[in-house]
Amino acid sequence: METHKKINLLILGGTKFIGKTLIDAMDQKYFRIDVLSKKKYTNKKINRFYHTELKNFEKFAIKKKYDYIFDFISKDTGVLKKILLKMNYNKYIFISSVWLAKINRNIKLDRSIKKVVLNKQLPNITKKYLLNKYKVENFLVNMSNKKNKKLYILRLPVILGNNDATERLDFYTKRALDGYGQIILKNKRIDLNLLYVEDLCAAIIKLIKNKQWVTNKFLEALNFSSISYENFLKIINIQLGLKKKNFFYLNQQLVKKKYRSYFNYNPFLNEVPLNITKNNIFKLTNYKPQSFKRYVKNIKLKVNFCKLLDNTRINEINFLSKLKKQKC
């Protein structure tokens, strides 16, 4: 009987969407998994669960040697510095967002990115998330250069799945079912790079097993195929069984002038394209992720009441009723 030397992993966070799916996808024959999280979580595949905040890591997970540390939650660079200096590990991977590369249009970090993020038409919670990711990325780049540690940053696009806490698809499904309709910008092409969580986790596992790591500290996980925003909406309508599309084709300037807040509520109107590089984990593993068209057939489209959307309901009714009476 063939035996395998198990790979020791520590997952910081990992009790929600992506981390949870990654743990579920790992074979216990190959992996020994420890998790540190302040959120209580039970999974038979977890070898040791450290129920604590990240700042208390020294009391728990410091003596063990890990092959990989996957970090979903770091915000405090002071705590992170202690982790990287005191813990014994071969590779540390910080989970970040491709939005940082999209905004900067460059793989390299730029100090002006903070100003760019703050000026973007994004919800405050999204701005805070991006700025926290940027702060940690910047810290890791500087520390990697000085200490020559094996530090990596894995930038992710929009990840979709049945347990997606962001509920991005709910924004569009609820609008369609309530009869609000969808706004499509006539003078701005939007291509979405959407990734199924199971594909992401499969590629990560394959990357670990194959040991196909690159010298560049930045990795990315971008789907080979993108989908236009309009086709994305059409597929959702088909999946919901709605024959009437109820789309509004409007100029971007008009929407910004008459209904500026719509850019904050819509998850994808701020998307910008990003080229796939040689450091894409799907290239490194030769793993082909499924397209959104294939993916949406498997997902359970939920219909939840979005509080954020409900707060703008009266304004939107007035706005859309005017649009129906005039050509835009």
C-alpha positions, 0 to 999 in steps of 0.5 A: 500500500502506497503511503504519502508524506502528508503536507502540513497546512495552516489556514488563517481564517478559512471558516467561511466561503473559500477556506471552507470549500478548500478544506472540504476539497482536501484529501486527508491522505495527502493533507494534515490541516490546522485552522485558526479562526475566531469563528467556531467551526467543526469539520472532520478533516481539521486536525487541530482547530485553534479557536482564537483571534489572530493576535493570539497565535503565539499561544497556539500554533507557533511550535509546529512546522508548516509546509504552507500557510494560507492567510485569508484574514490578516489586516494588522501588519504588526501581528503578521510580522510576528507570525512570519518571523516566529512561525516555521513554514516553507511558503506563506500565501496571502489571499488578496484581490485582483482589483488591486492590479486592475486599479493600478493596471500593473502587477507592481504596487503603487503608493497612489493606489490608496487615493485611487481606491478612495476616489472610486465609486465603490461601497465603503465596505469594499474600499475598506476591504481593498485598502486592507489588502493593499496595506498587507500586500505592500508590507509583504513585498517590502518584507520579502525583499528585506528578509528573503522569505518565501512569501506569496500573494494570490490575487482572486477575481470574483468568486461565485458558489452556493455559499457565497456570503457576498450574495452578488447574484442576489442583486441581479436575481431579485431585480429581475424577479421584482421587475425592476429590470437591469441597466446596461451601459451603452458606451462602456463594455464590461467583461466579467472574469468570474470563477467558480469556488470549486475550480479555484480550490482544485487548482490550489490543491493541484498547485501544492501537489505539483509544487509548481511555484514561481519566483514572482511573489504575485500569483493570480487565479483568473478564468481563461474565459470572460463573459460580457456583462450583458450576456451575464444578465441574459443567462441569469434571466434564462436560468430564472425562466424569465422570457422578458429581459427588461433591460435598459440601455443607457449612457453612463453619463446619464446614469451617473447624473440621474442615479449615481448611487446605482454604481455603488449598489451594482456589484459589477459596473465598476469591473475593468479587464485584466490580462492573464499572465504566466503566473496564473495558477490555472496556467501553472496547473493546466487546470481549465476552470468552467465558464459562467454559462456552465457554472450557473446551471449548477448554482442555486439562485437564491432570492433574498431581500437585499437591505441595501437595495430596499433602501433605494427602492423609492428613488429607483421607482421614480428614476425608472418610471421616467426612463420608460417615458423617454428615450435615453 
